[in-house]
Amino acid sequence: MQKVYNKILSVTGNVITVKAEGVSYEELAEISISRGKSLAQVIKLDRDIVSLQVFAGSQGISTNDEVRFLGNPMRVTFSDDMLGRIFNGSGIPRDKGPSLSENMIEIAGPSVNPAKRIIPRNMIRTNIPMIDVFNSLVVSQKLPIFSVSGEPYNELLARIALQAEVDMIILGGIGLKYDQYMYFKNTLEEGGALSRSIFFIHTASDPIVEGLMVPDLCLAVAEKFALNGKNVLVLLTDMTNFADALKEIAITMEQVPSNRGYPGDLYSQLAARYEKAVDFDDAGSVTVLAVTTMPGDDVTHPVPDNTGYITEGQFYLRNGRIEPFGSLSRLKQQVNDKTRDDHRAIMDGMIQLYAQYNETEEKRAMGFRMSDWDKKLLKYGKLFEDRMMNLKVNISLEEALDRGWETLAECFTPDETGFRTELVKKFWPKSVQNEVEKKDQPSGETDKDAKETDAVSESEETSADKKNTTEPSEEDAETGQIKETEAESGEPVKKPSASKKKKPKKEKRGKRPKKS
């Protein structure tokens, strides 16, 4: 039986208080106001004083409006008809399509029992070298993308949505600008990926409370599809907006603020969402990739700081590319030994050489003279940034590994790279090395000239050897005379040592005449 109350005690921001009994935490309520009906959710219970969070905002609500408790928590529909559809932060269609009300499931449920999880063992290919080669994305992994405002993180998410080898994509947008929302919609529609995607979009003009529901809606639907055997990739942007919504509600509820005004349970709120990532045995999986913007590029900000303790690594997006230093996938070792024999060697070796390139750049900036090795590193660093770090590069993992070997061969010899001999014999591109050696020859010198020069030098060496053979030195002549004397007398003759050679007598100087 639904309970109805006609008295609202107070209205503070987006929170109203009602005196009611028999109400449960997170239960939904429907408020009848002059402009229609609005949903609210119980967020605090203090004996018979109930605080509700109004999804559409409290504007237009009076103390005499009717509040009807529905007796169930927030729910969302679940069916294959959701594919290709776009919903708002309350689960209501915003694409002007028909509403879906069958197979309703509860949101914000508990995380999956760890005993039912399996060890991650499969890789999600994205055709982005900085992810596939150097920090592989693994099924059931939870990873944030740390960035700042103005970086192309939404463009990166759109590319991953188009190219990731998964069964379906669920995109959750929190506080998006309208043009950002349209960018996702148009990009996936043009790329043919909208038919395997579900959108839950909260724009900056929507009530801020709805933004809190977006991650829960995405993850509840993703978990249900995963139990049905689907590999689901959940893309969230931006989790900092989600944390800011928590902060605003906490201030409205007069909670004691923690670090920089955020609620004390910020870590628990973030962990409850990220821990939904799971790989079910004999079923599907849920993988979470979420953008977290860092105000002022400050990694010690409470949101990225708490996120780093929850997730299994992170990507740093700076200057329009994924930085190799700081970016980390803690589960990559579970999969990169199953791709190709040279995957780990290329991953470690190229990053090590790129680190040396950065040191060389610092030396050059300080005016140091560049050695031949430094010049090789400078050439390598530029090629590495253009061929690997550029987000416009769209190649498979195998092509990226081959391109890595080509880049190394253009800049170094096999001995300079430090790779194992068996890998060099198997993967080192000989054609590239030959072309580099030809380029290193002087421009006016051809192969014919080089052969003629070698022939001339060989003839000169031969003539010099003959001359040395036919013309004995003084020491050889002296040695020959000694041998002849030994043969005549039958007794060995000692060779005079250099120390006992007679010195030439000095001429005696005349005495100075005496002075008169």
TALINFEN-V994150 format. One record per residue. N is the residue number from 0. SS is DSSP state (a for helix, b for strand, c for the rest). Layout:
# TALINFEN-V994150
N&SS, N&SS
This chain:
# TALINFEN-V994150
0&c, 1&c, 2&b, 3&b, 4&b, 5&c, 6&c, 7&b, 8&b, 9&b, 10&b, 11&b, 12&c, 13&c, 14&b, 15&b, 16&b, 17&b, 18&b, 19&c, 20&c, 21&c, 22&c, 23&c, 24&c, 25&c, 26&b, 27&b, 28&b, 29&b, 30&b, 31&b, 32&b, 33&c, 34&c, 35&b, 36&b, 37&b, 38&b, 39&b, 40&b, 41&b, 42&b, 43&b, 44&b, 45&b, 46&c, 47&c, 48&b, 49&b, 50&b, 51&b, 52&b, 53&b, 54&c, 55&c, 56&c, 57&c, 58&c, 59&c, 60&c, 61&c, 62&c, 63&c, 64&c, 65&b, 66&b, 67&b, 68&b, 69&b, 70&b, 71&b, 72&b, 73&c, 74&b, 75&b, 76&b, 77&c, 78&c, 79&a, 80&a, 81&a, 82&c, 83&c, 84&c, 85&b, 86&b, 87&c, 88&c, 89&c, 90&c, 91&c, 92&b, 93&c, 94&c, 95&c, 96&c, 97&c, 98&c, 99&c, 100&c, 101&c, 102&c, 103&b, 104&b, 105&b, 106&c, 107&c, 108&c, 109&c, 110&c, 111&c, 112&c, 113&a, 114&a, 115&a, 116&b, 117&c, 118&c, 119&c, 120&c, 121&c, 122&b, 123&b, 124&c, 125&c, 126&c, 127&c, 128&a, 129&a, 130&a, 131&a, 132&c, 133&c, 134&c, 135&c, 136&b, 137&b, 138&c, 139&c, 140&c, 141&b, 142&b, 143&b, 144&b, 145&b, 146&b, 147&c, 148&c, 149&c, 150&c, 151&c, 152&a, 153&a, 154&a, 155&a, 156&a, 157&a, 158&a, 159&a, 160&a, 161&a, 162&a, 163&c, 164&c, 165&c, 166&c, 167&b, 168&b, 169&b, 170&b, 171&b, 172&b, 173&b, 174&b, 175&b, 176&c, 177&a, 178&a, 179&a, 180&a, 181&a, 182&a, 183&a, 184&a, 185&a, 186&a, 187&a, 188&a, 189&a, 190&c, 191&c, 192&c, 193&a, 194&a, 195&a, 196&b, 197&b, 198&b, 199&b, 200&b, 201&b, 202&b, 203&c, 204&c, 205&c, 206&c, 207&a, 208&a, 209&a, 210&a, 211&a, 212&a, 213&a, 214&a, 215&a, 216&a, 217&a, 218&a, 219&a, 220&a, 221&a, 222&a, 223&a, 224&a, 225&a, 226&a, 227&c, 228&c, 229&c, 230&b, 231&b, 232&b, 233&b, 234&b, 235&b, 236&b, 237&c, 238&a, 239&a, 240&a, 241&a, 242&a, 243&a, 244&a, 245&a, 246&a, 247&a, 248&a, 249&a, 250&a, 251&a, 252&c, 253&c, 254&c, 255&c, 256&c, 257&c, 258&a, 259&a, 260&a, 261&c, 262&c, 263&c, 264&c, 265&a, 266&a, 267&a, 268&a, 269&a, 270&a, 271&a, 272&a, 273&a, 274&c, 275&c, 276&c, 277&b, 278&b, 279&b, 280&c, 281&c, 282&c, 283&c, 284&b, 285&b, 286&b, 287&b, 288&b, 289&b, 290&b, 291&b, 292&b, 293&c, 294&a, 295&a, 296&a, 297&c, 298&c, 299&c, 300&c, 301&a, 302&a, 303&a, 304&a, 305&a, 306&a, 307&a, 308&a, 309&a, 310&c, 311&c, 312&b, 313&b, 314&b, 315&b, 316&b, 317&b, 318&c, 319&c, 320&b, 321&b, 322&c, 323&c, 324&c, 325&c, 326&c, 327&b, 328&b, 329&c, 330&c, 331&a, 332&a, 333&a, 334&c, 335&c, 336&c, 337&c, 338&c, 339&c, 340&c, 341&c, 342&a, 343&a, 344&a, 345&a, 346&a, 347&a, 348&a, 349&a, 350&a, 351&a, 352&a, 353&a, 354&a, 355&a, 356&a, 357&a, 358&a, 359&a, 360&a, 361&a, 362&a, 363&a, 364&a, 365&c, 366&c, 367&c, 368&c, 369&c, 370&c, 371&a, 372&a, 373&a, 374&a, 375&a, 376&a, 377&a, 378&a, 379&a, 380&a, 381&a, 382&a, 383&a, 384&a, 385&a, 386&a, 387&a, 388&a, 389&c, 390&c, 391&c, 392&c, 393&c, 394&c, 395&c, 396&a, 397&a, 398&a, 399&a, 400&a, 401&a, 402&a, 403&a, 404&a, 405&a, 406&a, 407&a, 408&a, 409&a, 410&a, 411&c, 412&c, 413&a, 414&a, 415&a, 416&a, 417&c, 418&c, 419&c, 420&a, 421&a, 422&a, 423&a, 424&a, 425&a, 426&a, 427&c, 428&c, 429&a, 430&a, 431&a, 432&a, 433&a, 434&a, 435&a, 436&a, 437&a, 438&a, 439&a, 440&c, 441&c, 442&c, 443&c, 444&c, 445&c, 446&a, 447&a, 448&a, 449&a, 450&a, 451&a, 452&a, 453&a, 454&a, 455&a, 456&a, 457&a, 458&a, 459&a, 460&a, 461&a, 462&a, 463&a, 464&a, 465&a, 466&a, 467&a, 468&a, 469&a, 470&c, 471&c, 472&c, 473&a, 474&a, 475&a, 476&a, 477&a, 478&a, 479&a, 480&a, 481&a, 482&a, 483&a, 484&a, 485&a, 486&a, 487&a, 488&a, 489&c, 490&c, 491&c, 492&c, 493&c, 494&c, 495&c, 496&c, 497&a, 498&a, 499&a, 500&c, 501&c, 502&c, 503&c, 504&c, 505&c, 506&c, 507&c, 508&c, 509&c, 510&c, 511&c, 512&c, 513&c, 514&c, 515&c
